[in-house]
Amino acid sequence: MNEFPWLTSIILLPLMAAVFIPLIPDKEGKTVRWYGLGIAIADFTLMIYAFWQSYDFENASFQLIEKYAWVPQLGLNWSVAVDGLSMPLILLTGLINTLAIFAAWRVTNKPRLFYGLMLVMYSAQLGVFLAQDLLLFFLMWEIELVPVYLLISIWGGAKRRYAATKFIIYTAAASIFILVAAFGMAFSGDTVTFDMASLGMKEYPKALEMLAYTGFLIAFGVKLPIFPLHTWLPDAHGEASAPGSMVLAGVLLKMGGYGLIRINMEMLPNAHVYFAPVLAVLGVVNIIYGACCAFAQTNLKRRLAYSSIAHMGVVLVGIASYTEIGISGAVLQMISHGLIAAALFFLSGVTYERSHTLMMDKMGGMAKTMPKTFALYTAGAMASLALPGMSGFVGELMVFLGIASSDVYSSSFKVVVVLLSAVGVILTPIYLLSLLRQVFYGKQNEELHLDATVFDVKPRELFITACLLLPIIGIGLYPKLATQTYDVKTQELAARVREALPVVASKQPSSLYSQAFTSPTLTDSKFVSLVDIAK
């Protein structure tokens, strides 16, 4: 008797439920919103139950494997599985999408379409994290784009169509690189396959592996986003509704980080040796650039959007570290930022509903009339600026310890990376505390007319924020709540990329990097020194 297809059910439940929304008899949208929320809760409960019953935290390999022939003529299989890298991101996706649907309680414009799109997007995101066939991965990646585009263009702000169009152009164009790189890898060698495990074991020509890595880096770099492929993000966040921004920041950006680890690092480790220092440099650029641009924003959500760019730079540094603690910190940073960003964007929507503006220079003094909102926003901001006791602190600390303790890079390179990253860390409290000051402190703007019927947070809004802040504080006080779910996987990933170092060095007749850049060194005797080989 075959095991129950848990993962397939988790992916397809929201998608199948969305199909029946047009059949629900409902004029005002009240029944539809309860239906959407019920499906989201059911799917979240299903994934918790499946992992609780059948997932082994001590096993680094894939679990709950399900594979069915789908379109054999194209070599497309429905192949899904979960491991330590995808499992915490699946739970993050379930939590944030459920809360985002609950946050959209006041949507009255085309509610059937809205909740249908939210469920389709939910399903596609789960498919990305669970897919073990590269064509299936690409298909889920593409399906996710359409609901996001429509959610921004229909329920967004004044410039919603511009923001939505920019989003779809950037992300759809970048997705082509996934398909091209996938076909290049699939047809390399004697066998043709899109199975990700099989692709990870293939030996590729150096040129092909470098080109494939570059293609994936561009695609995932747009989604993460990496400078200079980031310009769609502030516009999308600035115009998206609060539920849309919650999912954008909480889940969609993590798809880029997940792709870099799952495909670029795990499947193309030899190319990763060449690109790792570049990722570290791009991460530092993201951190400083995002922080500086955030400080210059007067729009509340655009400031938070640039903050997300800075925080994703920390993920890049962790991915480039070659250490277990650094890679573990990158994963924890993705989880932490997903929770924190979702909370801050939701609370931004709460303040917008009361003030009807996102311009911080038109706000001020709102703490007097909205003390609970002020307290919740302050807690979220403290988590974002990495206050000890919050999850943001643990993730960033692990990343910086990982890059600082790495024996692959020279001391000068590590010092420069850590010091420049620290500049961004110093800038973060400046722009976040400035945000709190402009919005909540001082004298209230006389032109700001707060909604007299809706003042402070309602119980529903308090519940949503609490569901995000509790894990933020819990992980901050006891990081093992999160790290134990993926520790064995990050250890395996670190070992895999470190094994590729001497392999690449033995084939490289000269220094991997130019003299103007830092050449890597391996102080551990069990690894071959790249510098010695170069000499």
Residue pairs with C-beta under 8 A, 6 or more apart in sequence:
3 54
3 64
5 66
6 46
6 47
6 50
6 54
6 64
6 66
7 50
7 64
7 66
7 80
7 81
7 82
7 130
8 66
8 78
8 80
9 46
10 43
10 46
10 47
10 50
10 90
10 126
10 130
11 80
11 123
11 126
11 127
11 130
12 123
13 39
13 42
13 43
13 46
13 123
14 39
14 40
14 43
14 119
14 120
14 122
14 123
14 126
15 119
15 120
15 123
15 124
17 35
17 36
17 39
17 119
18 115
18 116
18 117
18 119
18 120
18 123
21 32
21 35
21 36
21 112
21 115
21 116
21 119
22 112
22 116
24 31
24 32
24 35
24 112
25 31
26 32
26 111
26 112
28 108
28 111
29 107
29 108
29 111
29 112
32 111
32 112
32 115
33 101
33 104
33 105
33 107
33 111
33 115
35 115
36 101
36 115
36 118
36 119
37 98
37 101
37 102
39 119
40 94
40 97
40 98
40 101
40 102
40 118
40 119
40 122
41 98
43 94
43 98
43 122
44 94
44 95
44 97
44 98
47 90
47 91
47 94
48 91
48 94
50 64
51 82
51 87
51 90
51 91
54 63
54 64
55 63
55 64
55 82
55 87
56 63
57 84
57 484
57 485
57 488
58 488
59 488
60 83
60 84
60 488
60 489
60 491
60 492
61 83
62 81
62 82
62 83
62 132
62 197
63 81
63 82
63 83
64 80
64 81
64 82
65 79
65 80
65 81
65 132
66 78
66 79
66 80
66 81
67 77
67 78
67 79
67 80
67 132
68 77
68 78
68 79
69 77
69 78
70 76
70 77
70 78
70 136
74 135
75 135
75 186
75 192
75 193
75 194
76 133
76 135
76 136
76 139
76 194
77 133
77 136
77 194
77 195
78 133
78 136
79 131
79 132
79 133
79 136
79 195
79 196
80 127
80 130
80 131
80 132
80 136
81 130
81 132
82 90
82 130
83 489
84 485
84 486
84 487
84 488
84 489
84 490
85 258
85 261
85 262
85 331
85 486
85 489
85 490
85 493
86 129
86 130
86 258
86 262
87 485
87 486
88 331
88 335
88 482
88 485
88 486
89 129
89 254
89 258
89 334
89 335
90 126
90 129
90 130
92 250
92 251
92 254
92 335
92 338
92 339
93 122
93 125
93 126
93 129
93 251
94 126
95 339
95 467
95 468
95 471
96 246
96 247
96 250
96 251
96 338
96 339
96 342
97 118
97 121
97 122
97 125
97 247
97 251
99 246
99 342
99 346
99 464
99 467
99 468
100 118
100 243
100 244
100 246
100 247
100 250
100 342
101 115
101 118
101 243
102 460
102 463
102 464
103 242
103 243
103 246
103 346
103 349
103 461
103 464
104 114
104 115
104 118
104 241
104 242
104 243
105 460
106 353
107 114
107 115
107 155
107 241
107 243
109 154
109 155
110 154
113 150
113 154
114 151
114 154
114 155
117 147
117 150
117 151
118 147
118 151
118 243
118 247
120 143
120 146
120 147
121 144
121 147
121 148
121 151
121 247
123 143
124 140
124 141
124 143
124 144
124 147
125 140
125 144
125 247
125 251
125 252
125 255
127 136
127 137
127 139
127 140
127 143
128 137
128 140
128 141
128 144
128 255
128 258
129 255
129 258
131 137
131 140
131 196
132 195
132 196
132 197
133 194
133 195
133 196
134 182
134 185
134 186
134 194
134 195
134 196
134 199
135 182
135 194
136 194
137 178
137 182
137 196
138 175
138 178
138 179
138 182
141 175
141 178
141 255
142 172
142 175
144 252
144 255
145 168
145 171
145 172
145 175
148 167
148 244
148 247
148 248
148 252
149 164
149 167
149 168
150 164
151 240
151 241
151 244
152 160
152 163
152 164
152 167
152 236
152 239
152 240
152 244
153 160
153 161
153 163
153 164
153 165
154 160
155 240
155 241
155 244
156 163
156 164
156 239
156 240
156 241
156 244
157 163
157 238
157 239
157 240
158 239
159 235
159 238
159 239
160 239
160 240
162 235
162 239
163 232
163 235
163 236
163 238
163 239
163 240
164 236
164 239
166 231
166 232
166 235
166 236
167 232
167 235
167 236
169 232
170 222
170 229
170 231
170 232
171 222
171 223
171 232
174 218
174 219
174 221
174 222
174 223
174 229
175 219
176 219
177 215
177 216
177 218
177 219
178 215
178 216
178 219
180 215
181 211
181 212
181 215
181 216
181 219
182 194
184 208
184 211
184 212
184 215
185 199
185 202
185 204
185 208
185 212
185 267
186 192
186 193
186 194
186 199
188 202
188 204
188 205
188 208
189 202
189 203
189 204
191 198
193 199
196 262
196 263
196 267
199 267
200 266
200 267
204 212
204 268
204 270
206 270
206 507
209 268
209 270
209 271
210 271
210 274
212 268
212 271
213 264
213 268
213 271
213 272
213 274
213 275
216 259
216 260
216 263
216 264
216 268
217 226
217 260
217 264
217 275
218 229
219 259
220 255
220 256
220 257
220 259
220 260
220 263
220 264
221 229
221 256
221 282
222 229
222 232
222 256
223 252
223 253
223 255
223 256
223 259
224 253
224 256
224 257
224 260
224 312
224 315
224 316
225 232
225 233
225 253
225 256
225 309
225 312
226 256
226 282
226 286
226 312
226 316
227 282
227 285
227 286
227 289
227 290
227 309
230 286
230 309
233 248
233 305
233 308
233 309
234 293
234 297
234 302
234 305
234 306
236 248
236 305
237 245
237 248
237 249
237 301
237 302
237 304
237 305
237 308
237 345
238 299
238 301
238 302
238 305
238 358
240 248
241 349
242 345
242 346
242 348
242 349
242 350
242 352
243 346
243 349
245 301
245 345
245 346
245 348
245 349
246 341
246 342
246 345
246 346
247 342
248 345
249 304
249 305
249 308
249 337
249 338
249 341
249 342
249 345
250 338
250 339
250 341
250 342
250 345
251 338
253 308
253 312
253 337
253 338
253 341
254 334
254 337
254 338
256 312
257 312
257 315
257 319
257 330
257 334
258 334
260 279
260 316
260 319
261 319
261 327
261 330
261 331
261 493
264 271
264 272
264 275
265 272
265 319
265 493
265 496
265 497
266 493
266 496
269 496
269 497
269 499
269 500
270 500
270 503
270 504
272 497
272 500
273 497
273 500
273 501
273 504
273 512
274 504
274 512
276 319
276 320
276 322
276 408
276 497
277 320
277 409
277 413
277 513
277 517
277 518
277 520
278 320
279 316
279 317
279 319
279 320
280 316
280 317
280 320
280 321
280 403
280 409
280 413
280 417
281 417
282 313
282 316
283 313
283 314
283 315
283 316
283 317
283 319
283 320
283 417
283 421
284 313
284 317
284 417
284 420
284 421
284 424
285 313
286 309
286 310
286 312
286 313
286 316
287 310
287 313
287 314
287 317
287 420
287 421
287 423
287 424
287 425
288 310
288 313
288 420
288 423
288 424
288 427
289 309
289 310
290 306
290 307
290 308
290 309
290 310
290 311
290 312
290 313
290 424
291 306
291 307
291 310
291 423
291 424
291 427
291 428
291 431
292 427
293 306
293 309
294 303
294 304
294 306
294 307
294 309
294 310
294 427
294 431
295 303
295 427
295 430
295 431
295 434
297 303
297 306
298 359
298 360
298 361
299 358
299 359
299 360
300 348
300 351
300 352
300 358
300 359
300 360
300 435
300 439
301 345
301 348
301 358
303 360
303 431
303 435
304 341
304 344
304 345
304 348
307 341
307 384
307 428
307 431
307 432
308 337
308 341
310 424
310 427
310 428
311 333
311 337
311 341
311 384
311 392
312 337
313 421
313 424
314 329
314 330
314 333
314 395
314 396
314 399
314 421
315 330
315 333
315 334
315 337
315 399
316 330
317 326
317 330
317 399
317 400
317 403
317 417
317 421
318 326
318 327
318 328
318 329
318 330
318 331
318 333
318 398
318 399
318 402
318 403
319 326
319 327
319 330
320 326
320 403
321 327
321 330
321 399
321 402
321 403
321 406
322 406
322 408
322 494
322 497
322 498
322 501
323 402
323 403
323 405
323 406
323 494
324 402
324 490
324 491
324 494
325 398
325 401
325 402
325 405
326 398
326 399
326 401
326 402
326 403
326 406
326 494
327 402
327 490
327 493
327 494
328 398
328 402
328 483
328 486
328 487
328 490
329 394
329 395
329 396
329 397
329 398
329 399
329 400
329 401
329 402
330 395
330 399
331 486
331 490
332 391
332 394
332 395
332 398
332 475
332 479
332 482
332 483
333 392
333 395
333 396
333 398
333 399
335 391
335 395
335 475
335 482
336 383
336 391
336 392
336 394
336 395
336 472
336 475
337 392
337 395
339 391
339 468
339 471
339 472
340 380
340 383
340 384
340 390
340 391
340 392
340 468
340 472
341 384
342 468
343 376
343 380
343 383
343 465
343 468
343 469
343 472
344 377
344 380
344 381
344 384
346 461
346 464
346 465
346 468
347 373
347 376
347 377
347 380
347 465
348 358
350 373
350 457
350 461
351 363
351 366
351 370
351 373
351 377
351 439
352 358
353 451
353 454
354 366
354 370
354 373
354 450
354 451
354 454
354 455
355 362
355 363
355 366
355 448
355 450
355 451
356 449
356 451
357 363
357 448
360 435
360 438
360 439
361 438
362 445
362 447
362 448
363 438
363 439
363 440
363 445
363 448
364 438
364 439
364 440
364 441
364 442
364 443
364 444
364 445
364 448
365 440
365 441
365 442
365 443
365 444
365 445
366 373
366 374
366 439
366 440
366 444
366 450
367 374
367 440
367 441
368 444
369 444
369 450
369 455
369 456
370 440
370 450
370 455
370 456
370 457
371 456
372 456
372 457
372 462
373 456
373 457
374 436
374 440
376 457
376 462
376 465
376 469
377 436
377 439
377 440
378 436
378 440
379 469
380 465
380 468
380 469
381 432
381 433
381 435
381 436
382 390
383 390
383 391
383 392
383 469
383 472
383 473
383 476
384 392
384 428
384 432
385 392
385 428
385 429
385 432
385 433
386 392
386 393
386 395
386 396
386 397
386 425
386 428
387 393
388 476
389 473
389 476
389 477
390 472
390 473
390 476
391 471
391 472
391 473
391 475
391 476
391 479
391 482
392 472
392 476
393 476
394 475
394 476
394 479
396 425
400 418
400 421
400 422
403 409
403 414
403 417
403 418
404 414
404 418
406 414
407 521
407 522
407 523
407 524
408 498
408 501
408 520
408 521
408 522
409 417
409 518
409 520
409 521
410 518
410 519
410 520
410 521
412 518
413 518
457 465
471 481
474 481
475 481
475 482
498 527
501 520
501 522
501 527
501 528
501 530
502 522
502 527
502 528
502 530
504 512
505 512
505 528
505 529
505 530
505 533
505 534
506 528
506 533
508 530
508 533
508 534
509 534
510 534
511 519
511 530
511 531
511 534
512 519
512 520
512 530
512 534
513 519
513 520
519 530
519 531
519 534
520 530
520 531
521 529
521 530
521 531
522 528
522 529
522 530
